[in-house]
């Protein structure tokens, strides 16, 4: 029997994405966001929801661009820290010893040491209650060579991404391989 938990943000898993932006003075900043995901395939887009109170919100509104740096398990502590302090008060790159790299295609920084990067231009901004949903068109995806399979496709197990469970405020790693997509379901085809 199902038990009602009420109207909550319990769609799990949620990603752990680090959103990069420049402030009005060109200073790089990053913040961790979990209210995010792919939102369109053509053009390729991601969406991220941010509260107006965040430093990153103002940066993205000003620059019309952001990056998504996807951390692996090895970067979990830094990703957690990026969501604990404000870029208004702390230089997060200096504090963690990580490197801010300027995107080649949009006016936003990314985290050099993270295995997967998306460079995005803001094409939509939608106010939704407490959050604003920014839709970013992906202009490029950059991946460390060691997270690619032999055919140069991205191998999620090699990225080793972190996921977030909001209600219990815990991070988890990627689980085991279950089966090939668009193949497992064939068992139900007549």
N, C-alpha and C positions, 0 to 999 in steps of 0.2 A: 504494500500500500504506500502511495506517495504521501508525504507530509508537506503541507504548505509552509514555505519559508518567508512568504511575503514578497513584495516588490523590492528586489535588491540587485546589485551588480554582481551576480554569481555565474556569469558565463565563463566557465573554465575550460581550458587554461587561458590565461591572458599572457601576452608576450611581455618580456622585459626589453624595452627599446630605450635607447639613449638618444634624445633629440638634441641636435646641435644647431646653434644659431649665433649670430653676431649681434652685439648691442649697437646702439647708435654711434659709438666711438670705435667700432671695429674690434672690440674685445670678444674673444671666443667664450662661449658658455655651452654647457650641456645640462640636461635634466633627464631623469628617468621617468618614463611614462609607460603605463600598462593599458590605458584605454586607447588601443591602437590596432590597426590591421589593414590588410589589403581591402580596397573598396572598389576597384575597377580593373579590368584586364586590358581594355582598349579605350583610351590610352591607359598605360599601366599607372595605377595610382594607389597610394596609401592614405589612410586617414588617421589623425591623432586628435584626441580631445584634451584640451588644456583649460585650466581655470584662468580667468582673467588676472587673478592675483599673482600668477607666476611671472618671474622675470622673462622666461622664454616666450610667453604669450606676447608681450610687448615687442620683443626682438623679432618674432616671426611676422607680426603685423607690420613692423617697420621695414623688414628686408624682403618680405614675400618669398622666403625660401627657408628650408631646413634640411638637415640630413638625419638619417636614422643610422645609428651605429648599433649593431646587434652584438652584444657581448656573449662570449662563451663562458662556460663554467669557471674558467681560470680568472675571469674578470668580474665575478659576482660581487666581491667586496667593493670594488670601485663603482660598479653600477648602483649598488645599494647607497653608497655615499652620495652619489650624484643626485639621488632623490631625497636626501636628508637635509641638505643645506641649500641656501639660495645663492645664485650667481651674483646677486646684488652685493653680497657680503664676502664671498669666498671665491678665489680663483681655483676652481675645481681641478684644472689641469696641474697647476703648481702643487696642490695638496696631494694629488695621487701620483705625481711623477709621470703621468701619461702625456701623450703628444697631440696637440691640436693641429690638424692638417686642413688647409684650405681646399674646399671642393674645387674640382676643375670646371664644373658646369653651373653651379649655383652659388649665391653669396651666403655660404654657411660652412662652418667647420665640422670635421668628423674626428673620431678617435682613431688614430693611426694603429694602435695595438689591437683593436677589435677585429674579428675575422670577416665581418660582412657589413657593407656600407650601402645605403641608398641615398642618392642625391636628388632632392625634390624641390620643385617650384610650386608655390601655393597657387592653385587655380580656383579654389572655392573656400569660403569661410562661412560657417553656419552657426548662429547662436542657438544653443540648446540648454536652457536652464542655467545651471551652475557652470557648464562647460561650453567652450567654443570648439567646433569640429573643423579642423583644417584639413583640406584635401590637397595632397601634394602629388603632382605628376612626377613620376620617376623618370629622370633624365639619364641615369646610369646606375648600375649596380657594380660595386667593386668587391671582389672576394680575394682573400689570401689564397695563394695557389694550393696550400696544403688542405683546404677544405673542399677541394674539387675532386670529383671522381675521375677515372681515367678518360671518360668521354667529355670532360670539362663541365659536366653538370654539377650543380651544387649538391653536396652530400650533407644533409642535415645532421647526421651523426657526427661528422667531423667538425661542424660549426659548434656543436654541443651547446645549443642555446638554453637560456634560462627561462622558466615560466614562473608565473606568480599566481598564488592562490589568495585572492583579496580578503576573504573573510577571516582567514587564520593568519594572514600576513606572513606567508612562508614562500620561499623559493624552492623550485624543484628542477631537476634536469630532465632531459629528453628520455623517454622510455624506450623499450625494445622495439625492434622492427616487427610489425604485425603481418604485413603482406603487401602485395602489389596493388596500388590503386587501379580502379576500373578493371579489376580482375577478380577480386574476392567476391564481388556481388554476382558474378556469373552463375554462381550456384543457385540463384533464384530465377534465372532466365529459362524460359521454356524452350 
